[in-house]
Amino acid sequence: MKTLDARIRFTGERRQVTALFYDIVGSTELLLRSEPEKFFRSVSALHQNAETIIKKHGGFLHQRLGDGGCCFFGYPDQSEDAAESAVQASLELLGIAASTKGKARTAFRLRIGVATGLVVFSAQGDEIVGTAPVLAARLQAEAEPNSVLVADSTVQLTRHNFDYSLVRKAKLKGFEEPIALWRPQERDRSTSALSPFSEWDRPIRGRERELAALSSAWNSALDGKGSSITVVGEAGIGKSRLIGEFARSLSHTSHETLIFQCGRRLESQPLHPFMSFLERLVAEPSVLKNGDSGAFMQALQTSGRALGADIVDTILSFTSDRSPATSRNLRVSDLSGRAFRRKVIEAAADILTCKATGVPTLLVFEDVHWADGMTLELIDRLESLAGTLPILVVQTSRIRRSLALATEIELSGLASAAVRDLVASVWRERPPPGLSDFILDQCDGMPLYAEELANFFLERQPLGKALSEWKGLLLEGGVSSLNDLLSARLAATGSARRAAQFASVIGREFNILLLAYLLEGVSRQTVEIAVERLVSQGIIEPSADTPGSFQFRHVLTQEAAYSSLLKSDRRRIHKRIAELLIGEAKPSLPAAIAAWQCAEAGLHDAAARFGLAAAEASVLRSAMHEANVSLELCAQEVDRLSRRHPDRTELALGLLELQGVVATALEGEGSESARRVYSRAMQLLRKQASAVRSKHFPVYWGWWFTAPNILTQQSRARILVGDMQTVEDQETRLQSYHCGWATSFHAGEHEFCLDCVARGLDLYDLERAVRNRAFFGGHDAKVCGLGESALSYLLLDNADASEHAIGQCLDWAASTDHAGSMVHALYYAVVLRRCQSRYDDVHDLGEQMLALAERHGLAASQARANMYCGWAELMTSFAERGEERFQHGLLLQQQLGTDDNFSMHSDMHAQVLQRLGKPAEALATIHNAINVGRNSGQRFWLAELYRLSARLRRDLNDPPSLIRRDLTRAVQIAEGQKAAWLAERAKRALDGLPRS
């Protein structure tokens, strides 16, 4: 049966070994007194006999040093009893002197030194660095002829097997403190050491107050007054231990406990802990990925969760696999993404709390400092529900966060009495006097550190009771931190340590199949034996979530195993994992973990791809903060690629596309960061071939959409239309025209707008439109083109064409059954009827728009609908409701920052103010809109703003010259835009002025 070392060899490793040095006493004098040939034969026989003895005890003769030798135990093969084997071999080596007596051999006397410690060695064994070999050599030099000297570090590991006498303390070269020199003797080996790891779940110590607080909160929850508690403290302070003890105390009550584990490097996986819960619930993950509503509903009912189809549909819309292409495109600028996110979180909370009225529920979220943003929102939602339900929400975290609804329990170090109690429970008898206080001083009350220290000393059973000896044990064992203690615990597991090291590279949780794959050439049985040993030693435990998986009992243990590997060896293991993930059709680990594995393996291109995949999945689920985490890693990996890498440009463009979408969603399309991202992307993209530009058209769209004003947007639209003329893909050319007509109307370039509509709709394909309407503006391109046409035809004074276009627009939108498109069409109709002052139509259409927007969570559309309805009500009567409704819509729109029709909305605002008897405020509003329109390039309504300014000036008795000037400008602007309908309105007003 092959061992764990059979195939995988590290380039180097940190490991605890025992070094043995032996040397011939007075070899030079013996050579001078002997025949050279006889001396040579005697020395050769000594080395051969020594090597036989060393091998018999599991050691390795590393070097022959002429008249001596350097040996190691615990290397190259790990051994639990390396120190014991080295001392036993040293005593047997002394017998060599007797066996070399006689005529044929020269008689030798030996000096031997033995020491234990951590070393770093290469896989070839030609380089070994550490204090153990140095100290063993110094001890050998200090030994009397035919004697062995052993270091403290070895004595403490072997005192149950040998008797020792202290020879003296000596100041050795290279060591600051005097070193104790111990001489070993054989003894009866029937005494066995007491295992310190037989009881892992000892009762918790020193947390009575915290347990009482949790119990009190639970009792309140049983009375229907639930709450939320946050347990905060540093790593190793006992947060999970506290929750575990509390959960065990509830075992006699009827309740449900749900535990959610947040994971490091999973901050970019939205709702990861909840998703893991759902996967356990349905048993088959494909139910969630494929959107199987029947199977999901059945799984919920089987678990006692009777929920409606709307909850099922909402969750499956979040979990189902989707095309990543859609994530690269800019979404509509209302809050539909946030509304979807909120709806998913509410549905998740319903699933977790629906049983609570019949079965009190304990919800535990572990390691919330690693939680993704949506999980934090889910916790907050559960906290808001807890007050009226029999549930208790508990979260553990290393850091505080602002929690208005949660009670905080801060865990500090254990009191001295609790530490003494803990040490006594580990020893199961009275520990040496003063040891508990010494441990308390070392661990500063941290229970995990205290427990590990107690176990460390229990294994070694100190020979004396002096403080200096305990300090010496820590010094000799290389222990200066909790990490050192955990490393020593790992070393004590023998060859199973290698399995722990490989597992630590996978992560805190690992699958035994993947572990066996990494330990190439090692039988599954050998791997399972190693895993069983790690379980028995309290290093790992079976996963409560996934059959066949295990997890490190504490993340600090995983980190200790990981840090024990040399960086070069970590990279080799990461690379083996990465290559497996790259070769899988569907990676068996989350994309975020796969990205990290590839990054650590130095496979930067693969890391970037996995990072993009993780970000795309998050964007599709409206999880923009989570997407940002993956994009940061992706950006780092793209920067590490050579400028000549064939995929660097493609990866960079993919990165910039998603960064633009995320920046726009988080900070707004007008944000400086969004504009900067799209500008960088365009600088790169315009250098590429036509096919590449077509593939990355979303960059063009984002660059156009995030322009700071209409003037810039119009110039970009013309570039966009021009650049896309040569691409083969018709849908891409259509969307370029989409940008052209949308901007041209606002710029008052109505003929160019209508030309873009005509050219674009000639390319319209219904099947492609269904796939694209969700993200190119959030609406169907044909609906948009017809709507813009209706408005342009009106301003060009072609009423028949306008009415025909708006009718087609509304009919086509209804046929799509797509909320964004239907709301968009209604908005065009509302704006058209508002231009015509058809108040009743505006009100009716606005109410339809509002109902649809509320149903689908389109906040910006709700704001517009209320503004137009309020305006229509106020213009037809002096109803107070009209003013309130308009102001409510206006305020919401200002808060959202989504006013893409500022000119017309300012016109409406001024009319409202005028109806309320505030002409001066109305005039100021109009003049502000004129300035904004002229500077920004939104000029389609500029003529009408000047006409309204003239009317307000007349009401305020301004000089006739100012009134005439405004109307003259209105006529000039309208005629410059060929907007005959607007020009005629301004001319009538100008003609109606009294002659001066």
Phi, psi and omega in degrees: 000130182284149179273177179294343180264008191300318185241316185278117177243127179283156172287342178181169183198152168267130181204149174278124179228166174245126180260142177230123175245133174234153184211143177281129179285128175061041184296324181295315179298320179296320179296320182292332182268352186244164171289135183304319182296317180294320180296317180300316179297321181294316180295319179298318178296322178299312181296322179294315178296320180297317181296323178298314180295317181299314180296321180302327182261016174083014181264185185218120177281102187284316182212142167264126186251043181076278180255019179197190181206155178243123184233154177228143175239135188091007176209136003283338178269131178292150181212136179291329185248037182301316182295315179299317181297323181294316180294317178300318179294322180297321179292322179290328179298330179298333179289347180298324182303319180293322184287347182263006178284150178130176184292326185277350185227151174273136179283134180239152167240145185242148165246138183226138175235139182228133179211151181239143177178175178280136177227163170244128181224155176276159180297330180283346179080007182272352177225121177227120184237129178167171183283334185302308180295326178295314181293321178299319178296319179294319179295320179301320181292332181275344186290148172287158177305140182055048177213163180239137171242135185238139180282159177308318184302325179279323180302315185292336178275345189231008187294341177281350184247341182223154170266140181235147172235136181281118180283306178183177169250135185229148175272111184257148182302128177092350181247128185289316183267151176300142183254131177286133180252116184249139177251127183269156172220151177298151176209172178292128185263014184288339180284128180249148180287149178280127181285125179278355187253020184279342181230101182272335186253054176295150177303143182292149181244142170072017181238030183299318182295317181293320177296322178295322179294318178295318179297319179296318179295323179293319179298322176294321179297322179298334178271009178089008180243077182288173182201183180229138180230135176248124177260116186245137177177163183288167180300133178089359184280347175106026181296308181293325179298319179297313182295320178298317179296318179295316180298321178295328181292344181266003188300336182273357182255158177274114182195174174238132176247125177240125183246130181239122184258114173279146188235143175296140182071012176245016180295343180264003180259101186300131179058033185305312180299320179292321178298321177297321177298316179296320180296323176292324183293317184271346178072322181243109184302335181298336177302318181282318183291325182269356179070039181281092185295323181296312181293323180292316178300319180296318179296319178297315181294321179299326180276004179087017181250098180270106184229158182282168182296332181295322177295315180300313182296320180296314181294318181292331176293338178272321187272337186294145175294141179226165177291129179291343184301324184293337184289342184278355187254149180292132180274168178300150191274014173267193187260027182299323179296315179293323179296319178297315179301314180296321180295320179296317181296319178296320178294319178298317179296323178297319179297321184281339185247354188294336180272350191299327182296332178259330182228110177308141189234131173255119181249116184245125176246111183269143175056054183293344176297344177253012184285147172283167185298321181290326176295320176298320178293324177296317178300316179299321179295317179297322178297321180291333179274339190298327187300338182242014181228154177281065178229152174234121179259121180237133176230144176248143184202150175276343183232156177275151166221157184294115183227099183291332188257000185251145172269136184258133171245113179264122179269122174250183180298153178293149174291161184302321181296321180292323178295317178298319179296319179295315180298317180297324180291329178289315183284336182059017174199179183290117178290163179306141180305133177089344182295319180300318179293324178296316178296318178301318180294325181285320190265349180056035175084001179285119188296320180297318179295316180299316181295317180294322177296317179299317177296320180300313181287327179297321179297329188260342179043077187312141182290326181240188182237018184271147178302321182297326180290321178294319176297321179297322178298317179295320180294314181293327180277001180067032184256113175229001182204171176297324179299321178296320180295317179295325177295320178295322177297317178297318180298330182287350179275002176068223184294341178294342179301324181298319177297320179295322179296314178297317181298323182295333179286328176295314181149185180296322176252140182215152178265137184294332177294317178293321178298316179296324178296318181292323179277065187304133178086356179261135183293152178301323180297318179296319179297317181295323177297317179298317180296318178299321179293319178296324176294314182295333180270003177076017179280315181232172176210154178300143178289135178284346186261320191234119176300141179081003180245157179226164176218151175294137183299329178219140181299332179294328176292319176300316180296325178294318178295320181293317183287344179285348179272143171292151183302322181296325180283323174303315183298321179296320180289316176304319182294321179295319176295315182299317181296325176296314182295320180296324182281346181280141177299316173234110184307136183283349176247154178305150183302325180295319178291320178299320178298316179296316179301314181294321179297315180292334178278353182082012178267078191293325180293317178294321178299319179296320180295314178296322177298319176296319180298318179296318180294319179300316180298323180288317180300319180297338180256019179058030180255076189286322178297319179295321178299323181299325179299314179292324181293327177296317177295318180299316180299319178298318182287323177296320179297332181279349179285147176296146177300337182267001181298131186297336183257003186298314181297315181297317179293320179296319179294318177299319178297312182295324177303311182288323177299323178296316179298315183293316179298321179295318181291321185277326188239353178099152183293341178270004184288150180295323181294319179296316180297321181295318179298311182291328177294318177297318181297318181293323177302322180281318188289322185292349176274353187267168179291165183304318182297322179291319179298320179296316181298325183254034179305326178306334176294315177302314182300313180296320178299317178292313187294327185267013177302144186290340180202173184294324179302310179294320181296322180292319178294324178290324180299320180293322176296316182299312180299317180295316182293331184269359182297329186265357182283150183280330186288119183293323181297322178296316179297320178301314183291333174293318175296326177304314177297319182298312183287327182296318181281322185298322178300311181297328179282355181080014178265075191289325180293318177295323178300309182294327178294317178297319180298313182298313180294320183291313183290342172294338182262358187296132177232122187300317183296316178294325182297321180301320181286331189261341187294340184287340186229340174277082182085352179080016181210166180288135183296324181293320176301315182295314181298317179294322179294316178296323178300315181302318181289316180297317178300321179298311183290335176277000177070039174244080188298318183298315179296324179296313181295321178297317183292318182290327176296315177298320181301310182293320180295316183292321179298318179297324181290337180284333185054036180245119189304313181299321180289320180293319177295321180298316180296317179298324179295317176301317181295319179298314181297318179299312180291331176293319177302323183273001181057036176267083192298317182296318178296319178302315182295314182296313179294323179296321179294320176298317181296318181295316181299317181292319181294320179294321181296328185249010175068034180266089190295318181297322178290326175298318180298313180298315182300316179294323177298311183291319178295317179298318178298314181296320179296319182288327181285340180260347177199175178260030183298132179297330182298324181299315179297314182298320183292318179296314181297323178298314179295319180297317181296316179297318180296320178295322178294322181282334182067037185241032182274098179264006179224053188300322183299308183291322180292327175292322175303312180297318180299317179296320178296322177298314180297322179296319179293334179272007178079032180235064185296325181295317178294323178297316180296320178297322178296318180295316181295325176295318179295322178298314180297317180296316181298316181294319183284324184274336183098002176277091193246358185297334184247010185296320179299319180291326177296319177294323179296317179293324177301317179298319180295319180291322177299320179298317178296330182267005179060039174288161180304138179305328181298324179290322179295314180296321180299317180298316182291324177297317177297321179301316180295316182298316182295314181298315180294325177297330178267000184059028179271080187298325181297316178290321180298319180295321178297317180292322179295319179298319178293322180292318179294334181279354179288144177295142178290134180269000000 
